[in-house]
Amino acid sequence: MDGRRLIESLVPEVAPNASIVEIEEYERYYAVTIAGTTGVTAGCQLPREAVNAAEHTSSARQRVAATLKRCADDVIAEVPDGRS
């Protein structure tokens, strides 16, 4: 699996209501833009080294997933459930 596909597969896992708007590939990192339920976007940068490691070890995969989750949390609105 390449880095782009790994990122594309992780976002729906960590934030089902978020979607990837863009992934830009640079020499040393991936710039990921995520959109969510609030109509805003958020971006994060993932070092290529970390993404490459995430393809091989679960601990590195969890770190990349956590970074994507923090990014997605900025664009997902909490829906109140009506309880006080």
URGIMO-V978254 format. One record per residue. RES is the residue in three letters. PSI is psi in radians with two decimals (NA if undefined). BURIAL is I if it has 24 or more other C-alpha atoms within 12 Angstrom, else O. D_CENTER is the distance of its C-alpha to the mean C-alpha in Angstrom with 1 decimal. Layout:
RES_PSI_BURIAL_D_CENTER ; RES_PSI_BURIAL_D_CENTER
//
This chain:
MET_2.39_O_16.4 ; ASP_2.95_O_15.2 ; GLY_-0.74_I_12.1 ; ARG_-0.81_I_11.0 ; ARG_-0.61_O_11.6 ; LEU_-0.83_I_9.9 ; ILE_-0.79_I_6.5 ; GLU_-0.56_I_7.9 ; SER_-0.49_O_9.1 ; LEU_-0.64_I_6.5 ; VAL_-0.87_I_4.6 ; PRO_-0.47_O_8.3 ; GLU_-0.77_O_9.2 ; VAL_-0.41_I_7.4 ; ALA_1.49_I_7.9 ; PRO_-0.45_O_10.6 ; ASN_0.09_I_11.5 ; ALA_2.72_I_8.5 ; SER_2.68_I_8.6 ; ILE_2.25_I_7.7 ; VAL_-0.74_O_10.6 ; GLU_2.53_O_10.8 ; ILE_2.05_I_10.1 ; GLU_2.32_O_13.0 ; GLU_2.21_O_14.4 ; TYR_3.01_O_16.6 ; GLU_-0.72_O_19.0 ; ARG_-0.16_O_17.2 ; TYR_2.91_O_13.5 ; TYR_2.33_I_10.8 ; ALA_2.05_I_10.1 ; VAL_2.27_I_7.1 ; THR_2.24_I_8.2 ; ILE_2.45_I_6.9 ; ALA_2.70_I_10.0 ; GLY_-2.67_I_11.2 ; THR_-0.23_O_14.7 ; THR_-0.10_O_16.1 ; GLY_0.09_O_16.3 ; VAL_2.90_O_14.6 ; THR_2.75_O_11.7 ; ALA_2.65_I_9.7 ; GLY_2.69_I_8.7 ; CYS_2.78_I_7.8 ; GLN_2.31_I_9.5 ; LEU_2.12_I_9.1 ; PRO_2.40_I_12.7 ; ARG_-0.67_I_13.9 ; GLU_-0.74_O_15.9 ; ALA_-0.72_I_13.1 ; VAL_-0.73_I_11.3 ; ASN_-0.73_I_14.9 ; ALA_-0.59_O_15.8 ; ALA_-0.35_I_13.0 ; GLU_-0.25_I_14.8 ; HIS_-0.45_O_17.9 ; THR_2.54_O_17.5 ; SER_-0.57_O_16.0 ; SER_-0.71_O_15.9 ; ALA_-0.65_O_13.8 ; ARG_-0.71_I_11.4 ; GLN_-0.64_I_11.3 ; ARG_-0.74_I_10.7 ; VAL_-0.74_I_7.7 ; ALA_-0.70_I_6.4 ; ALA_-0.69_I_7.8 ; THR_-0.78_I_6.4 ; LEU_-0.65_I_2.7 ; LYS_-0.76_I_5.5 ; ARG_-0.69_O_7.7 ; CYS_-0.80_I_6.2 ; ALA_-0.55_I_6.2 ; ASP_-0.45_I_9.5 ; ASP_-0.25_I_11.0 ; VAL_0.00_I_11.1 ; ILE_2.15_I_12.2 ; ALA_2.38_O_16.0 ; GLU_2.32_O_17.8 ; VAL_2.09_O_20.7 ; PRO_2.49_O_23.9 ; ASP_0.09_O_25.8 ; GLY_-0.13_O_29.2 ; ARG_2.56_O_30.2 ; SER_NA_O_31.6
//
